Structures are given as C-alpha cells and as structure tokens.
Amino acid sequence: MNEVTIKVQGMSCGGCVKNVTGVLKALSGVSDAEVSLADAAATVKYDPARISVEALREAVENAGFDSPA
C-alpha cells in the first residue's frame, strides 16, 4: 500500500469531510482515507496497482471539490 496526501479545496464543514471521505473510501483500491477540514487535505492509503493518484483527485473533483496538483 502507498500513502498520498492530496489537497482538497472547497470544504466548509463536517458534512463536506464526510462526503469526501465516503467518496474516497468507496473507490476500488483504497484501503483508508482520512480527510482534514483544517488542513484542507485527504491522506489516502491505496494500492497503486489498482488506482492512480490522478483517479483519486478526479473522484474528489467529481464530488464537487477542487483537488489541485
């Protein structure tokens, strides 16, 4: 498993954190995701053979948030 921290912009409350966490954890290849409102970031443990960092960012963006590189 690899671990990456990606920026998540646009979160304003605990509901946003819950939404982003749920979206990331639902992805095939993700074993865990911890999202921090204060840090505006998500730390994700994932299997690089099953999912890419780009796909993680895309999932965050599809949920309505920004994830700059």
PDB file of N, CA, C, O and CB in Angstrom:
ATOM      1  N   MET A   1       0.829  -1.189   0.000  1.00  0.00           N
ATOM      2  CA  MET A   1       0.000   0.000   0.000  1.00  0.00           C
ATOM      3  C   MET A   1       0.874   1.254   0.000  1.00  0.00           C
ATOM      4  O   MET A   1       1.888   1.328   0.694  1.00  0.00           O
ATOM      5  CB  MET A   1      -0.944  -0.003   1.212  1.00  0.00           C
ATOM      6  N   ASN A   2       0.463   2.212  -0.778  1.00  0.00           N
ATOM      7  CA  ASN A   2       1.098   3.520  -0.783  1.00  0.00           C
ATOM      8  C   ASN A   2       0.207   4.495  -0.024  1.00  0.00           C
ATOM      9  O   ASN A   2      -0.974   4.232   0.206  1.00  0.00           O
ATOM     10  CB  ASN A   2       1.359   4.013  -2.236  1.00  0.00           C
ATOM     11  N   GLU A   3       0.793   5.623   0.358  1.00  0.00           N
ATOM     12  CA  GLU A   3       0.022   6.667   1.027  1.00  0.00           C
ATOM     13  C   GLU A   3       0.333   7.985   0.346  1.00  0.00           C
ATOM     14  O   GLU A   3       1.489   8.287   0.049  1.00  0.00           O
ATOM     15  CB  GLU A   3       0.345   6.731   2.558  1.00  0.00           C
ATOM     16  N   VAL A   4      -0.709   8.769   0.100  1.00  0.00           N
ATOM     17  CA  VAL A   4      -0.546  10.070  -0.532  1.00  0.00           C
ATOM     18  C   VAL A   4      -1.457  11.068   0.177  1.00  0.00           C
ATOM     19  O   VAL A   4      -2.544  10.716   0.636  1.00  0.00           O
ATOM     20  CB  VAL A   4      -0.866  10.002  -2.059  1.00  0.00           C
ATOM     21  N   THR A   5      -1.001  12.311   0.259  1.00  0.00           N
ATOM     22  CA  THR A   5      -1.846  13.384   0.768  1.00  0.00           C
ATOM     23  C   THR A   5      -2.161  14.304  -0.399  1.00  0.00           C
ATOM     24  O   THR A   5      -1.266  14.832  -1.058  1.00  0.00           O
ATOM     25  CB  THR A   5      -1.153  14.164   1.943  1.00  0.00           C
ATOM     26  N   ILE A   6      -3.457  14.483  -0.638  1.00  0.00           N
ATOM     27  CA  ILE A   6      -3.877  15.362  -1.730  1.00  0.00           C
ATOM     28  C   ILE A   6      -4.652  16.541  -1.152  1.00  0.00           C
ATOM     29  O   ILE A   6      -5.361  16.408  -0.154  1.00  0.00           O
ATOM     30  CB  ILE A   6      -4.744  14.589  -2.772  1.00  0.00           C
ATOM     31  N   LYS A   7      -4.506  17.678  -1.785  1.00  0.00           N
ATOM     32  CA  LYS A   7      -5.222  18.877  -1.358  1.00  0.00           C
ATOM     33  C   LYS A   7      -6.679  18.754  -1.753  1.00  0.00           C
ATOM     34  O   LYS A   7      -7.010  18.223  -2.813  1.00  0.00           O
ATOM     35  CB  LYS A   7      -4.596  20.153  -1.971  1.00  0.00           C
ATOM     36  N   VAL A   8      -7.554  19.258  -0.874  1.00  0.00           N
ATOM     37  CA  VAL A   8      -8.987  19.279  -1.165  1.00  0.00           C
ATOM     38  C   VAL A   8      -9.484  20.676  -0.827  1.00  0.00           C
ATOM     39  O   VAL A   8      -9.553  21.051   0.344  1.00  0.00           O
ATOM     40  CB  VAL A   8      -9.773  18.168  -0.352  1.00  0.00           C
ATOM     41  N   GLN A   9      -9.828  21.439  -1.844  1.00  0.00           N
ATOM     42  CA  GLN A   9     -10.315  22.797  -1.626  1.00  0.00           C
ATOM     43  C   GLN A   9     -11.820  22.851  -1.796  1.00  0.00           C
ATOM     44  O   GLN A   9     -12.397  22.126  -2.607  1.00  0.00           O
ATOM     45  CB  GLN A   9      -9.636  23.778  -2.587  1.00  0.00           C
ATOM     46  N   GLY A  10     -12.445  23.718  -1.019  1.00  0.00           N
ATOM     47  CA  GLY A  10     -13.880  23.916  -1.130  1.00  0.00           C
ATOM     48  C   GLY A  10     -14.683  23.295  -0.004  1.00  0.00           C
ATOM     49  O   GLY A  10     -15.906  23.429   0.026  1.00  0.00           O
ATOM     50  N   MET A  11     -14.017  22.617   0.925  1.00  0.00           N
ATOM     51  CA  MET A  11     -14.735  22.044   2.071  1.00  0.00           C
ATOM     52  C   MET A  11     -14.993  23.152   3.099  1.00  0.00           C
ATOM     53  O   MET A  11     -14.124  23.981   3.366  1.00  0.00           O
ATOM     54  CB  MET A  11     -13.919  20.862   2.716  1.00  0.00           C
ATOM     55  N   SER A  12     -16.204  23.149   3.668  1.00  0.00           N
ATOM     56  CA  SER A  12     -16.533  24.195   4.632  1.00  0.00           C
ATOM     57  C   SER A  12     -17.122  23.666   5.932  1.00  0.00           C
ATOM     58  O   SER A  12     -17.363  24.433   6.863  1.00  0.00           O
ATOM     59  CB  SER A  12     -17.492  25.157   4.016  1.00  0.00           C
ATOM     60  N   CYS A  13     -17.354  22.351   6.001  1.00  0.00           N
ATOM     61  CA  CYS A  13     -17.987  21.825   7.213  1.00  0.00           C
ATOM     62  C   CYS A  13     -17.711  20.330   7.359  1.00  0.00           C
ATOM     63  O   CYS A  13     -17.091  19.710   6.496  1.00  0.00           O
ATOM     64  CB  CYS A  13     -19.506  22.087   7.187  1.00  0.00           C
ATOM     65  N   GLY A  14     -18.178  19.774   8.453  1.00  0.00           N
ATOM     66  CA  GLY A  14     -18.014  18.347   8.701  1.00  0.00           C
ATOM     67  C   GLY A  14     -18.726  17.487   7.672  1.00  0.00           C
ATOM     68  O   GLY A  14     -18.287  16.376   7.375  1.00  0.00           O
ATOM     69  N   GLY A  15     -19.823  17.996   7.128  1.00  0.00           N
ATOM     70  CA  GLY A  15     -20.537  17.250   6.096  1.00  0.00           C
ATOM     71  C   GLY A  15     -19.694  17.083   4.846  1.00  0.00           C
ATOM     72  O   GLY A  15     -19.729  16.039   4.195  1.00  0.00           O
ATOM     73  N   CYS A  16     -18.931  18.128   4.512  1.00  0.00           N
ATOM     74  CA  CYS A  16     -18.022  18.052   3.359  1.00  0.00           C
ATOM     75  C   CYS A  16     -16.955  16.991   3.606  1.00  0.00           C
ATOM     76  O   CYS A  16     -16.633  16.202   2.718  1.00  0.00           O
ATOM     77  CB  CYS A  16     -17.360  19.430   3.085  1.00  0.00           C
ATOM     78  N   VAL A  17     -16.410  16.981   4.820  1.00  0.00           N
ATOM     79  CA  VAL A  17     -15.384  15.999   5.180  1.00  0.00           C
ATOM     80  C   VAL A  17     -15.954  14.591   5.045  1.00  0.00           C
ATOM     81  O   VAL A  17     -15.304  13.701   4.497  1.00  0.00           O
ATOM     82  CB  VAL A  17     -14.865  16.242   6.625  1.00  0.00           C
ATOM     83  N   LYS A  18     -17.163  14.395   5.545  1.00  0.00           N
ATOM     84  CA  LYS A  18     -17.805  13.082   5.472  1.00  0.00           C
ATOM     85  C   LYS A  18     -18.032  12.670   4.019  1.00  0.00           C
ATOM     86  O   LYS A  18     -17.836  11.510   3.657  1.00  0.00           O
ATOM     87  CB  LYS A  18     -19.140  13.092   6.237  1.00  0.00           C
ATOM     88  N   ASN A  19     -18.444  13.622   3.197  1.00  0.00           N
ATOM     89  CA  ASN A  19     -18.695  13.348   1.782  1.00  0.00           C
ATOM     90  C   ASN A  19     -17.412  12.914   1.079  1.00  0.00           C
ATOM     91  O   ASN A  19     -17.393  11.891   0.395  1.00  0.00           O
ATOM     92  CB  ASN A  19     -19.287  14.587   1.090  1.00  0.00           C
ATOM     93  N   VAL A  20     -16.348  13.684   1.246  1.00  0.00           N
ATOM     94  CA  VAL A  20     -15.081  13.361   0.589  1.00  0.00           C
ATOM     95  C   VAL A  20     -14.535  12.027   1.098  1.00  0.00           C
ATOM     96  O   VAL A  20     -14.044  11.216   0.314  1.00  0.00           O
ATOM     97  CB  VAL A  20     -14.049  14.484   0.823  1.00  0.00           C
ATOM     98  N   THR A  21     -14.620  11.804   2.400  1.00  0.00           N
ATOM     99  CA  THR A  21     -14.154  10.541   2.971  1.00  0.00           C
ATOM    100  C   THR A  21     -14.907   9.362   2.358  1.00  0.00           C
ATOM    101  O   THR A  21     -14.298   8.364   1.974  1.00  0.00           O
ATOM    102  CB  THR A  21     -14.326  10.546   4.502  1.00  0.00           C
ATOM    103  N   GLY A  22     -16.210   9.479   2.269  1.00  0.00           N
ATOM    104  CA  GLY A  22     -17.031   8.406   1.709  1.00  0.00           C
ATOM    105  C   GLY A  22     -16.717   8.125   0.252  1.00  0.00           C
ATOM    106  O   GLY A  22     -16.643   6.970  -0.168  1.00  0.00           O
ATOM    107  N   VAL A  23     -16.532   9.201  -0.522  1.00  0.00           N
ATOM    108  CA  VAL A  23     -16.213   9.048  -1.942  1.00  0.00           C
ATOM    109  C   VAL A  23     -14.887   8.316  -2.106  1.00  0.00           C
ATOM    110  O   VAL A  23     -14.779   7.399  -2.920  1.00  0.00           O
ATOM    111  CB  VAL A  23     -16.157  10.423  -2.643  1.00  0.00           C
ATOM    112  N   LEU A  24     -13.888   8.714  -1.342  1.00  0.00           N
ATOM    113  CA  LEU A  24     -12.566   8.084  -1.474  1.00  0.00           C
ATOM    114  C   LEU A  24     -12.576   6.633  -1.001  1.00  0.00           C
ATOM    115  O   LEU A  24     -12.019   5.760  -1.665  1.00  0.00           O
ATOM    116  CB  LEU A  24     -11.525   8.873  -0.683  1.00  0.00           C
ATOM    117  N   LYS A  25     -13.210   6.372   0.149  1.00  0.00           N
ATOM    118  CA  LYS A  25     -13.221   5.008   0.678  1.00  0.00           C
ATOM    119  C   LYS A  25     -13.988   4.037  -0.213  1.00  0.00           C
ATOM    120  O   LYS A  25     -13.747   2.830  -0.173  1.00  0.00           O
ATOM    121  CB  LYS A  25     -13.820   5.001   2.065  1.00  0.00           C
ATOM    122  N   ALA A  26     -14.910   4.559  -1.016  1.00  0.00           N
ATOM    123  CA  ALA A  26     -15.714   3.704  -1.890  1.00  0.00           C
ATOM    124  C   ALA A  26     -14.948   3.259  -3.136  1.00  0.00           C
ATOM    125  O   ALA A  26     -15.394   2.359  -3.847  1.00  0.00           O
ATOM    126  CB  ALA A  26     -16.979   4.432  -2.303  1.00  0.00           C
ATOM    127  N   LEU A  27     -13.812   3.875  -3.400  1.00  0.00           N
ATOM    128  CA  LEU A  27     -13.054   3.542  -4.602  1.00  0.00           C
ATOM    129  C   LEU A  27     -12.328   2.208  -4.449  1.00  0.00           C
ATOM    130  O   LEU A  27     -11.761   1.909  -3.398  1.00  0.00           O
ATOM    131  CB  LEU A  27     -12.051   4.650  -4.919  1.00  0.00           C
ATOM    132  N   SER A  28     -12.358   1.418  -5.512  1.00  0.00           N
ATOM    133  CA  SER A  28     -11.637   0.156  -5.532  1.00  0.00           C
ATOM    134  C   SER A  28     -10.148   0.449  -5.490  1.00  0.00           C
ATOM    135  O   SER A  28      -9.640   1.224  -6.300  1.00  0.00           O
ATOM    136  CB  SER A  28     -12.005  -0.685  -6.786  1.00  0.00           C
ATOM    137  N   GLY A  29      -9.459  -0.158  -4.562  1.00  0.00           N
ATOM    138  CA  GLY A  29      -8.022   0.060  -4.419  1.00  0.00           C
ATOM    139  C   GLY A  29      -7.666   0.966  -3.255  1.00  0.00           C
ATOM    140  O   GLY A  29      -6.492   1.091  -2.904  1.00  0.00           O
ATOM    141  N   VAL A  30      -8.671   1.603  -2.649  1.00  0.00           N
ATOM    142  CA  VAL A  30      -8.427   2.468  -1.485  1.00  0.00           C
ATOM    143  C   VAL A  30      -8.706   1.669  -0.223  1.00  0.00           C
ATOM    144  O   VAL A  30      -9.792   1.111  -0.061  1.00  0.00           O
ATOM    145  CB  VAL A  30      -9.317   3.761  -1.534  1.00  0.00           C
ATOM    146  N   SER A  31      -7.722   1.615   0.676  1.00  0.00           N
ATOM    147  CA  SER A  31      -7.919   0.877   1.931  1.00  0.00           C
ATOM    148  C   SER A  31      -8.340   1.799   3.074  1.00  0.00           C
ATOM    149  O   SER A  31      -9.001   1.356   4.012  1.00  0.00           O
ATOM    150  CB  SER A  31      -6.639   0.136   2.312  1.00  0.00           C
ATOM    151  N   ASP A  32      -7.958   3.089   3.003  1.00  0.00           N
ATOM    152  CA  ASP A  32      -8.345   4.023   4.056  1.00  0.00           C
ATOM    153  C   ASP A  32      -8.197   5.441   3.542  1.00  0.00           C
ATOM    154  O   ASP A  32      -7.381   5.718   2.663  1.00  0.00           O
ATOM    155  CB  ASP A  32      -7.496   3.812   5.333  1.00  0.00           C
ATOM    156  N   ALA A  33      -9.001   6.340   4.107  1.00  0.00           N
ATOM    157  CA  ALA A  33      -8.911   7.754   3.764  1.00  0.00           C
ATOM    158  C   ALA A  33      -9.240   8.568   5.003  1.00  0.00           C
ATOM    159  O   ALA A  33     -10.255   8.338   5.661  1.00  0.00           O
ATOM    160  CB  ALA A  33      -9.865   8.117   2.586  1.00  0.00           C
ATOM    161  N   GLU A  34      -8.369   9.525   5.317  1.00  0.00           N
ATOM    162  CA  GLU A  34      -8.600  10.448   6.421  1.00  0.00           C
ATOM    163  C   GLU A  34      -8.589  11.851   5.851  1.00  0.00           C
ATOM    164  O   GLU A  34      -7.611  12.280   5.240  1.00  0.00           O
ATOM    165  CB  GLU A  34      -7.528  10.283   7.552  1.00  0.00           C
ATOM    166  N   VAL A  35      -9.695  12.567   6.059  1.00  0.00           N
ATOM    167  CA  VAL A  35      -9.847  13.907   5.495  1.00  0.00           C
ATOM    168  C   VAL A  35      -9.851  14.922   6.625  1.00  0.00           C
ATOM    169  O   VAL A  35     -10.531  14.744   7.636  1.00  0.00           O
ATOM    170  CB  VAL A  35     -11.146  14.017   4.651  1.00  0.00           C
ATOM    171  N   SER A  36      -9.083  15.991   6.442  1.00  0.00           N
ATOM    172  CA  SER A  36      -8.965  17.044   7.450  1.00  0.00           C
ATOM    173  C   SER A  36      -9.496  18.361   6.897  1.00  0.00           C
ATOM    174  O   SER A  36      -9.001  18.870   5.891  1.00  0.00           O
ATOM    175  CB  SER A  36      -7.498  17.204   7.907  1.00  0.00           C
ATOM    176  N   LEU A  37     -10.501  18.901   7.562  1.00  0.00           N
ATOM    177  CA  LEU A  37     -11.037  20.203   7.183  1.00  0.00           C
ATOM    178  C   LEU A  37     -10.010  21.294   7.451  1.00  0.00           C
ATOM    179  O   LEU A  37      -9.827  22.191   6.629  1.00  0.00           O
ATOM    180  CB  LEU A  37     -12.342  20.497   7.944  1.00  0.00           C
ATOM    181  N   ALA A  38      -9.339  21.222   8.600  1.00  0.00           N
ATOM    182  CA  ALA A  38      -8.348  22.238   8.983  1.00  0.00           C
ATOM    183  C   ALA A  38      -7.171  22.283   8.017  1.00  0.00           C
ATOM    184  O   ALA A  38      -6.666  23.359   7.700  1.00  0.00           O
ATOM    185  CB  ALA A  38      -7.840  21.970  10.394  1.00  0.00           C
ATOM    186  N   ASP A  39      -6.733  21.113   7.548  1.00  0.00           N
ATOM    187  CA  ASP A  39      -5.588  21.048   6.642  1.00  0.00           C
ATOM    188  C   ASP A  39      -5.994  21.141   5.176  1.00  0.00           C
ATOM    189  O   ASP A  39      -5.142  21.281   4.299  1.00  0.00           O
ATOM    190  CB  ASP A  39      -4.821  19.768   6.873  1.00  0.00           C
ATOM    191  N   ALA A  40      -7.302  21.063   4.910  1.00  0.00           N
ATOM    192  CA  ALA A  40      -7.830  21.052   3.538  1.00  0.00           C
ATOM    193  C   ALA A  40      -7.117  19.980   2.708  1.00  0.00           C
ATOM    194  O   ALA A  40      -6.639  20.229   1.602  1.00  0.00           O
ATOM    195  CB  ALA A  40      -7.664  22.450   2.873  1.00  0.00           C
ATOM    196  N   ALA A  41      -7.066  18.778   3.291  1.00  0.00           N
ATOM    197  CA  ALA A  41      -6.347  17.692   2.630  1.00  0.00           C
ATOM    198  C   ALA A  41      -6.937  16.339   3.000  1.00  0.00           C
ATOM    199  O   ALA A  41      -7.629  16.183   4.006  1.00  0.00           O
ATOM    200  CB  ALA A  41      -4.864  17.735   2.994  1.00  0.00           C
ATOM    201  N   ALA A  42      -6.632  15.367   2.142  1.00  0.00           N
ATOM    202  CA  ALA A  42      -7.029  13.980   2.393  1.00  0.00           C
ATOM    203  C   ALA A  42      -5.780  13.112   2.314  1.00  0.00           C
ATOM    204  O   ALA A  42      -5.011  13.202   1.357  1.00  0.00           O
ATOM    205  CB  ALA A  42      -8.121  13.497   1.368  1.00  0.00           C
ATOM    206  N   THR A  43      -5.584  12.272   3.325  1.00  0.00           N
ATOM    207  CA  THR A  43      -4.500  11.306   3.314  1.00  0.00           C
ATOM    208  C   THR A  43      -5.122   9.960   2.986  1.00  0.00           C
ATOM    209  O   THR A  43      -5.998   9.467   3.697  1.00  0.00           O
ATOM    210  CB  THR A  43      -3.723  11.274   4.687  1.00  0.00           C
ATOM    211  N   VAL A  44      -4.650   9.377   1.892  1.00  0.00           N
ATOM    212  CA  VAL A  44      -5.277   8.167   1.358  1.00  0.00           C
ATOM    213  C   VAL A  44      -4.259   7.041   1.274  1.00  0.00           C
ATOM    214  O   VAL A  44      -3.157   7.220   0.754  1.00  0.00           O
ATOM    215  CB  VAL A  44      -5.893   8.436  -0.029  1.00  0.00           C
ATOM    216  N   LYS A  45      -4.641   5.883   1.790  1.00  0.00           N
ATOM    217  CA  LYS A  45      -3.849   4.663   1.625  1.00  0.00           C
ATOM    218  C   LYS A  45      -4.480   3.893   0.472  1.00  0.00           C
ATOM    219  O   LYS A  45      -5.675   3.595   0.488  1.00  0.00           O
ATOM    220  CB  LYS A  45      -3.804   3.795   2.958  1.00  0.00           C
ATOM    221  N   TYR A  46      -3.658   3.573  -0.533  1.00  0.00           N
ATOM    222  CA  TYR A  46      -4.199   2.964  -1.742  1.00  0.00           C
ATOM    223  C   TYR A  46      -3.206   1.982  -2.353  1.00  0.00           C
ATOM    224  O   TYR A  46      -2.011   2.001  -2.058  1.00  0.00           O
ATOM    225  CB  TYR A  46      -4.568   4.041  -2.760  1.00  0.00           C
ATOM    226  N   ASP A  47      -3.745   1.125  -3.214  1.00  0.00           N
ATOM    227  CA  ASP A  47      -2.947   0.154  -3.944  1.00  0.00           C
ATOM    228  C   ASP A  47      -2.667   0.735  -5.336  1.00  0.00           C
ATOM    229  O   ASP A  47      -3.582   0.830  -6.154  1.00  0.00           O
ATOM    230  CB  ASP A  47      -3.680  -1.241  -4.034  1.00  0.00           C
ATOM    231  N   PRO A  48      -1.417   1.124  -5.617  1.00  0.00           N
ATOM    232  CA  PRO A  48      -1.122   1.757  -6.903  1.00  0.00           C
ATOM    233  C   PRO A  48      -1.331   0.839  -8.106  1.00  0.00           C
ATOM    234  O   PRO A  48      -1.398   1.311  -9.241  1.00  0.00           O
ATOM    235  CB  PRO A  48       0.289   2.249  -6.902  1.00  0.00           C
ATOM    236  N   ALA A  49      -1.432  -0.448  -7.866  1.00  0.00           N
ATOM    237  CA  ALA A  49      -1.711  -1.378  -8.963  1.00  0.00           C
ATOM    238  C   ALA A  49      -3.190  -1.336  -9.346  1.00  0.00           C
ATOM    239  O   ALA A  49      -3.566  -1.797 -10.424  1.00  0.00           O
ATOM    240  CB  ALA A  49      -1.304  -2.814  -8.570  1.00  0.00           C
ATOM    241  N   ARG A  50      -4.026  -0.786  -8.472  1.00  0.00           N
ATOM    242  CA  ARG A  50      -5.476  -0.768  -8.711  1.00  0.00           C
ATOM    243  C   ARG A  50      -6.038   0.613  -8.983  1.00  0.00           C
ATOM    244  O   ARG A  50      -7.073   0.739  -9.638  1.00  0.00           O
ATOM    245  CB  ARG A  50      -6.185  -1.352  -7.538  1.00  0.00           C
ATOM    246  N   ILE A  51      -5.363   1.675  -8.484  1.00  0.00           N
ATOM    247  CA  ILE A  51      -5.892   3.027  -8.671  1.00  0.00           C
ATOM    248  C   ILE A  51      -4.734   4.023  -8.653  1.00  0.00           C
ATOM    249  O   ILE A  51      -3.738   3.823  -7.958  1.00  0.00           O
ATOM    250  CB  ILE A  51      -6.940   3.378  -7.568  1.00  0.00           C
ATOM    251  N   SER A  52      -4.879   5.086  -9.420  1.00  0.00           N
ATOM    252  CA  SER A  52      -3.827   6.100  -9.517  1.00  0.00           C
ATOM    253  C   SER A  52      -4.175   7.320  -8.671  1.00  0.00           C
ATOM    254  O   SER A  52      -5.329   7.524  -8.294  1.00  0.00           O
ATOM    255  CB  SER A  52      -3.610   6.515 -10.984  1.00  0.00           C
ATOM    256  N   VAL A  53      -3.166   8.120  -8.382  1.00  0.00           N
ATOM    257  CA  VAL A  53      -3.386   9.377  -7.661  1.00  0.00           C
ATOM    258  C   VAL A  53      -4.295  10.287  -8.485  1.00  0.00           C
ATOM    259  O   VAL A  53      -5.135  10.993  -7.929  1.00  0.00           O
ATOM    260  CB  VAL A  53      -2.035  10.087  -7.356  1.00  0.00           C
ATOM    261  N   GLU A  54      -4.132  10.271  -9.794  1.00  0.00           N
ATOM    262  CA  GLU A  54      -4.979  11.081 -10.664  1.00  0.00           C
ATOM    263  C   GLU A  54      -6.445  10.683 -10.519  1.00  0.00           C
ATOM    264  O   GLU A  54      -7.324  11.545 -10.532  1.00  0.00           O
ATOM    265  CB  GLU A  54      -4.534  10.941 -12.126  1.00  0.00           C
ATOM    266  N   ALA A  55      -6.713   9.392 -10.382  1.00  0.00           N
ATOM    267  CA  ALA A  55      -8.087   8.917 -10.209  1.00  0.00           C
ATOM    268  C   ALA A  55      -8.654   9.359  -8.858  1.00  0.00           C
ATOM    269  O   ALA A  55      -9.846   9.646  -8.746  1.00  0.00           O
ATOM    270  CB  ALA A  55      -8.143   7.383 -10.330  1.00  0.00           C
ATOM    271  N   LEU A  56      -7.802   9.413  -7.839  1.00  0.00           N
ATOM    272  CA  LEU A  56      -8.245   9.906  -6.537  1.00  0.00           C
ATOM    273  C   LEU A  56      -8.658  11.370  -6.645  1.00  0.00           C
ATOM    274  O   LEU A  56      -9.714  11.763  -6.148  1.00  0.00           O
ATOM    275  CB  LEU A  56      -7.132   9.736  -5.480  1.00  0.00           C
ATOM    276  N   ARG A  57      -7.818  12.177  -7.298  1.00  0.00           N
ATOM    277  CA  ARG A  57      -8.140  13.599  -7.484  1.00  0.00           C
ATOM    278  C   ARG A  57      -9.429  13.771  -8.291  1.00  0.00           C
ATOM    279  O   ARG A  57     -10.257  14.627  -7.979  1.00  0.00           O
ATOM    280  CB  ARG A  57      -6.975  14.325  -8.190  1.00  0.00           C
ATOM    281  N   GLU A  58      -9.586  12.962  -9.316  1.00  0.00           N
ATOM    282  CA  GLU A  58     -10.770  13.034 -10.161  1.00  0.00           C
ATOM    283  C   GLU A  58     -12.033  12.723  -9.351  1.00  0.00           C
ATOM    284  O   GLU A  58     -13.064  13.368  -9.543  1.00  0.00           O
ATOM    285  CB  GLU A  58     -10.642  12.063 -11.347  1.00  0.00           C
ATOM    286  N   ALA A  59     -11.959  11.751  -8.459  1.00  0.00           N
ATOM    287  CA  ALA A  59     -13.109  11.403  -7.620  1.00  0.00           C
ATOM    288  C   ALA A  59     -13.485  12.571  -6.703  1.00  0.00           C
ATOM    289  O   ALA A  59     -14.665  12.854  -6.499  1.00  0.00           O
ATOM    290  CB  ALA A  59     -12.803  10.142  -6.781  1.00  0.00           C
ATOM    291  N   VAL A  60     -12.470  13.244  -6.154  1.00  0.00           N
ATOM    292  CA  VAL A  60     -12.719  14.417  -5.297  1.00  0.00           C
ATOM    293  C   VAL A  60     -13.390  15.514  -6.116  1.00  0.00           C
ATOM    294  O   VAL A  60     -14.344  16.143  -5.658  1.00  0.00           O
ATOM    295  CB  VAL A  60     -11.390  14.944  -4.666  1.00  0.00           C
ATOM    296  N   GLU A  61     -12.893  15.739  -7.318  1.00  0.00           N
ATOM    297  CA  GLU A  61     -13.463  16.775  -8.182  1.00  0.00           C
ATOM    298  C   GLU A  61     -14.880  16.424  -8.613  1.00  0.00           C
ATOM    299  O   GLU A  61     -15.736  17.305  -8.698  1.00  0.00           O
ATOM    300  CB  GLU A  61     -12.584  16.982  -9.411  1.00  0.00           C
ATOM    301  N   ASN A  62     -15.138  15.148  -8.887  1.00  0.00           N
ATOM    302  CA  ASN A  62     -16.486  14.711  -9.255  1.00  0.00           C
ATOM    303  C   ASN A  62     -17.472  14.863  -8.103  1.00  0.00           C
ATOM    304  O   ASN A  62     -18.681  14.944  -8.323  1.00  0.00           O
ATOM    305  CB  ASN A  62     -16.457  13.266  -9.717  1.00  0.00           C
ATOM    306  N   ALA A  63     -16.957  14.900  -6.874  1.00  0.00           N
ATOM    307  CA  ALA A  63     -17.808  15.108  -5.699  1.00  0.00           C
ATOM    308  C   ALA A  63     -18.097  16.598  -5.472  1.00  0.00           C
ATOM    309  O   ALA A  63     -18.856  16.955  -4.571  1.00  0.00           O
ATOM    310  CB  ALA A  63     -17.142  14.505  -4.450  1.00  0.00           C
ATOM    311  N   GLY A  64     -17.489  17.463  -6.290  1.00  0.00           N
ATOM    312  CA  GLY A  64     -17.789  18.888  -6.204  1.00  0.00           C
ATOM    313  C   GLY A  64     -16.722  19.731  -5.507  1.00  0.00           C
ATOM    314  O   GLY A  64     -16.970  20.882  -5.148  1.00  0.00           O
ATOM    315  N   PHE A  65     -15.548  19.160  -5.321  1.00  0.00           N
ATOM    316  CA  PHE A  65     -14.471  19.886  -4.653  1.00  0.00           C
ATOM    317  C   PHE A  65     -13.277  20.007  -5.603  1.00  0.00           C
ATOM    318  O   PHE A  65     -13.186  19.281  -6.593  1.00  0.00           O
ATOM    319  CB  PHE A  65     -14.055  19.172  -3.330  1.00  0.00           C
ATOM    320  N   ASP A  66     -12.379  20.917  -5.298  1.00  0.00           N
ATOM    321  CA  ASP A  66     -11.173  21.077  -6.108  1.00  0.00           C
ATOM    322  C   ASP A  66     -10.026  20.292  -5.485  1.00  0.00           C
ATOM    323  O   ASP A  66      -9.903  20.213  -4.263  1.00  0.00           O
ATOM    324  CB  ASP A  66     -10.796  22.571  -6.247  1.00  0.00           C
ATOM    325  N   SER A  67      -9.190  19.714  -6.340  1.00  0.00           N
ATOM    326  CA  SER A  67      -8.027  18.974  -5.875  1.00  0.00           C
ATOM    327  C   SER A  67      -6.834  19.331  -6.756  1.00  0.00           C
ATOM    328  O   SER A  67      -6.475  18.577  -7.660  1.00  0.00           O
ATOM    329  CB  SER A  67      -8.294  17.441  -5.890  1.00  0.00           C
ATOM    330  N   PRO A  68      -6.213  20.505  -6.481  1.00  0.00           N
ATOM    331  CA  PRO A  68      -5.085  20.914  -7.312  1.00  0.00           C
ATOM    332  C   PRO A  68      -3.873  20.006  -7.106  1.00  0.00           C
ATOM    333  O   PRO A  68      -3.671  19.451  -6.026  1.00  0.00           O
ATOM    334  CB  PRO A  68      -4.709  22.358  -7.010  1.00  0.00           C
ATOM    335  N   ALA A  69      -3.093  19.872  -8.137  1.00  0.00           N
ATOM    336  CA  ALA A  69      -1.899  19.021  -8.071  1.00  0.00           C
ATOM    337  C   ALA A  69      -0.839  19.643  -7.182  1.00  0.00           C
ATOM    338  O   ALA A  69       0.235  19.068  -7.008  1.00  0.00           O
ATOM    339  CB  ALA A  69      -1.328  18.780  -9.471  1.00  0.00           C
TER     340      ALA A  69
END
